[in-house]
Amino acid sequence: MELEELLAIAKNEPFERFELRLNDFLRYKSEFKNLSADNKKIVLNLIKKHLSDIHNGIGISDYVIRQETYKLYENRLKLNLTENDLADIKEILNLFKK
């Protein structure tokens, strides 16, 4: 699945279908294979939090991405996130940036 298909699903389909497609996308993209199931849940929760902006075609702003990644960085020990995980999560969020 390509990124354009994933974005179209995010804009037009219910979150449950988007969640399935995003899991497939993360599983088969080689650069995101190192994310654990917990990390994928973090990504899904972040995207779900900003899904209305994605649906409206606004996307996730750079400011919001910086805020969210900063919160994750502050809680990285509690969430058991490595520097690579944080970079991957930020990269995934940037895919939804307008």
Secondary structure, DSSP 8 states (H G I E B T S, - for coil): --HHHHHHHHHHS-HHHHHHHHHHHHHH-GGGTT--HHHHHHHHHHHHHTHHHHHTT----HHHHHHHHHHHHHTHHHHT--HHHHHHHHHHHHHT--
